[in-house]
Amino acid sequence: MKINVLGTEYELKEIEPDNDPTLAGKDGYCDSSIKLCVVDAMNHYEAGMKENLADYKNSVKRHELIHAFLYESGLDSCSSWAQNEEMIDWIAIQAPKIFKAFKEADCL
Protein backbone atom coordinates (compact mmCIF):
# COMPACT_ATOMS: atom_id res chain seq x y z
CA MET A 1 0.00 0.00 0.00
CA LYS A 2 1.27 3.48 -0.88
CA ILE A 3 0.92 6.30 1.67
CA ASN A 4 1.55 10.00 1.04
CA VAL A 5 3.73 11.33 3.85
CA LEU A 6 4.11 15.09 3.44
CA GLY A 7 4.43 14.72 -0.32
CA THR A 8 6.74 11.70 -0.22
CA GLU A 9 5.40 8.29 -1.15
CA TYR A 10 6.05 5.58 1.42
CA GLU A 11 5.21 1.93 1.03
CA LEU A 12 3.44 0.31 3.98
CA LYS A 13 3.80 -3.47 4.07
CA GLU A 14 2.50 -6.19 6.33
CA ILE A 15 5.06 -8.98 6.35
CA GLU A 16 5.48 -12.24 8.22
CA PRO A 17 8.57 -11.99 10.47
CA ASP A 18 10.06 -15.12 8.87
CA ASN A 19 10.22 -13.23 5.55
CA ASP A 20 12.04 -10.13 6.84
CA PRO A 21 15.10 -10.46 9.09
CA THR A 22 14.91 -6.75 10.03
CA LEU A 23 11.52 -7.45 11.63
CA ALA A 24 12.99 -10.05 14.00
CA GLY A 25 12.05 -9.19 17.57
CA LYS A 26 10.03 -6.12 16.50
CA ASP A 27 6.41 -5.42 15.64
CA GLY A 28 7.42 -2.94 12.94
CA TYR A 29 10.02 -0.53 11.63
CA CYS A 30 10.39 2.50 9.39
CA ASP A 31 13.28 2.75 6.94
CA SER A 32 13.27 6.37 5.79
CA SER A 33 16.22 5.71 3.45
CA ILE A 34 14.00 3.63 1.16
CA LYS A 35 10.63 5.14 2.20
CA LEU A 36 9.29 1.92 3.69
CA CYS A 37 7.21 1.11 6.77
CA VAL A 38 6.94 -2.56 7.69
CA VAL A 39 4.56 -4.11 10.19
CA ASP A 40 4.33 -7.70 11.37
CA ALA A 41 1.33 -9.21 9.55
CA MET A 42 0.24 -10.75 12.87
CA ASN A 43 -1.57 -13.59 11.11
CA HIS A 44 -0.82 -16.00 13.93
CA TYR A 45 -1.73 -16.01 17.60
CA GLU A 46 0.61 -17.28 20.26
CA ALA A 47 0.21 -17.31 24.02
CA GLY A 48 1.07 -13.96 25.53
CA MET A 49 0.10 -11.93 22.46
CA LYS A 50 -2.53 -9.21 22.44
CA GLU A 51 -6.05 -10.59 22.11
CA ASN A 52 -7.14 -7.95 19.60
CA LEU A 53 -4.34 -8.22 17.06
CA ALA A 54 -6.14 -6.12 14.44
CA ASP A 55 -6.39 -3.15 16.80
CA TYR A 56 -2.80 -3.56 17.95
CA LYS A 57 -1.54 -3.89 14.35
CA ASN A 58 -3.27 -0.60 13.47
CA SER A 59 -1.50 1.05 16.41
CA VAL A 60 1.85 -0.27 15.10
CA LYS A 61 1.04 1.06 11.62
CA ARG A 62 0.32 4.49 13.08
CA HIS A 63 3.56 4.30 15.10
CA GLU A 64 5.70 3.58 12.04
CA LEU A 65 3.92 6.21 9.92
CA ILE A 66 4.52 8.79 12.64
CA HIS A 67 8.24 7.98 12.37
CA ALA A 68 7.94 8.67 8.63
CA PHE A 69 6.12 11.98 9.19
CA LEU A 70 8.71 13.15 11.69
CA TYR A 71 11.55 12.18 9.35
CA GLU A 72 9.97 13.92 6.36
CA SER A 73 9.37 17.08 8.41
CA GLY A 74 13.04 17.23 9.40
CA LEU A 75 12.47 16.57 13.08
CA ASP A 76 13.98 13.10 13.11
CA SER A 77 17.57 14.35 13.08
CA CYS A 78 17.34 17.59 15.05
CA SER A 79 14.93 16.81 17.87
CA SER A 80 15.37 14.34 20.69
CA TRP A 81 11.62 14.18 21.42
CA ALA A 82 10.93 13.18 17.81
CA GLN A 83 13.10 10.09 18.27
CA ASN A 84 11.61 9.20 21.64
CA GLU A 85 9.67 5.92 21.32
CA GLU A 86 7.47 6.87 24.26
CA MET A 87 6.37 10.06 22.45
CA ILE A 88 5.81 8.16 19.19
CA ASP A 89 3.67 5.60 21.04
CA TRP A 90 1.67 8.35 22.74
CA ILE A 91 0.85 9.96 19.38
CA ALA A 92 0.02 6.59 17.78
CA ILE A 93 -2.28 5.57 20.63
CA GLN A 94 -3.99 8.94 21.11
CA ALA A 95 -4.36 9.96 17.44
CA PRO A 96 -7.74 8.21 16.89
CA LYS A 97 -9.15 9.92 19.99
CA ILE A 98 -7.77 13.29 18.91
CA PHE A 99 -9.18 12.90 15.38
CA LYS A 100 -12.58 11.92 16.83
CA ALA A 101 -12.61 15.05 19.01
CA PHE A 102 -11.61 17.20 16.02
CA LYS A 103 -14.43 15.66 13.98
CA GLU A 104 -16.94 16.29 16.78
CA ALA A 105 -15.73 19.90 16.99
CA ASP A 106 -15.98 20.21 13.17
CA CYS A 107 -12.43 21.56 13.03
CA LEU A 108 -10.69 19.23 10.60
C-alpha positions as CSV (number, residue, x, y, z in Angstrom):
1,M,0.0,0.0,0.0
2,K,1.3,3.5,-0.9
3,I,0.9,6.3,1.7
4,N,1.6,10.0,1.0
5,V,3.7,11.3,3.9
6,L,4.1,15.1,3.4
7,G,4.4,14.7,-0.3
8,T,6.7,11.7,-0.2
9,E,5.4,8.3,-1.1
10,Y,6.0,5.6,1.4
11,E,5.2,1.9,1.0
12,L,3.4,0.3,4.0
13,K,3.8,-3.5,4.1
14,E,2.5,-6.2,6.3
15,I,5.1,-9.0,6.3
16,E,5.5,-12.2,8.2
17,P,8.6,-12.0,10.5
18,D,10.1,-15.1,8.9
19,N,10.2,-13.2,5.6
20,D,12.0,-10.1,6.8
21,P,15.1,-10.5,9.1
22,T,14.9,-6.8,10.0
23,L,11.5,-7.4,11.6
24,A,13.0,-10.0,14.0
25,G,12.1,-9.2,17.6
26,K,10.0,-6.1,16.5
27,D,6.4,-5.4,15.6
28,G,7.4,-2.9,12.9
29,Y,10.0,-0.5,11.6
30,C,10.4,2.5,9.4
31,D,13.3,2.8,6.9
32,S,13.3,6.4,5.8
33,S,16.2,5.7,3.5
34,I,14.0,3.6,1.2
35,K,10.6,5.1,2.2
36,L,9.3,1.9,3.7
37,C,7.2,1.1,6.8
38,V,6.9,-2.6,7.7
39,V,4.6,-4.1,10.2
40,D,4.3,-7.7,11.4
41,A,1.3,-9.2,9.5
42,M,0.2,-10.7,12.9
43,N,-1.6,-13.6,11.1
44,H,-0.8,-16.0,13.9
45,Y,-1.7,-16.0,17.6
46,E,0.6,-17.3,20.3
47,A,0.2,-17.3,24.0
48,G,1.1,-14.0,25.5
49,M,0.1,-11.9,22.5
50,K,-2.5,-9.2,22.4
51,E,-6.0,-10.6,22.1
52,N,-7.1,-7.9,19.6
53,L,-4.3,-8.2,17.1
54,A,-6.1,-6.1,14.4
55,D,-6.4,-3.1,16.8
56,Y,-2.8,-3.6,17.9
57,K,-1.5,-3.9,14.3
58,N,-3.3,-0.6,13.5
59,S,-1.5,1.0,16.4
60,V,1.8,-0.3,15.1
61,K,1.0,1.1,11.6
62,R,0.3,4.5,13.1
63,H,3.6,4.3,15.1
64,E,5.7,3.6,12.0
65,L,3.9,6.2,9.9
66,I,4.5,8.8,12.6
67,H,8.2,8.0,12.4
68,A,7.9,8.7,8.6
69,F,6.1,12.0,9.2
70,L,8.7,13.2,11.7
71,Y,11.5,12.2,9.4
72,E,10.0,13.9,6.4
73,S,9.4,17.1,8.4
74,G,13.0,17.2,9.4
75,L,12.5,16.6,13.1
76,D,14.0,13.1,13.1
77,S,17.6,14.3,13.1
78,C,17.3,17.6,15.1
79,S,14.9,16.8,17.9
80,S,15.4,14.3,20.7
81,W,11.6,14.2,21.4
82,A,10.9,13.2,17.8
83,Q,13.1,10.1,18.3
84,N,11.6,9.2,21.6
85,E,9.7,5.9,21.3
86,E,7.5,6.9,24.3
87,M,6.4,10.1,22.5
88,I,5.8,8.2,19.2
89,D,3.7,5.6,21.0
90,W,1.7,8.4,22.7
91,I,0.9,10.0,19.4
92,A,0.0,6.6,17.8
93,I,-2.3,5.6,20.6
94,Q,-4.0,8.9,21.1
95,A,-4.4,10.0,17.4
96,P,-7.7,8.2,16.9
97,K,-9.2,9.9,20.0
98,I,-7.8,13.3,18.9
99,F,-9.2,12.9,15.4
100,K,-12.6,11.9,16.8
101,A,-12.6,15.0,19.0
102,F,-11.6,17.2,16.0
103,K,-14.4,15.7,14.0
104,E,-16.9,16.3,16.8
105,A,-15.7,19.9,17.0
106,D,-16.0,20.2,13.2
107,C,-12.4,21.6,13.0
108,L,-10.7,19.2,10.6
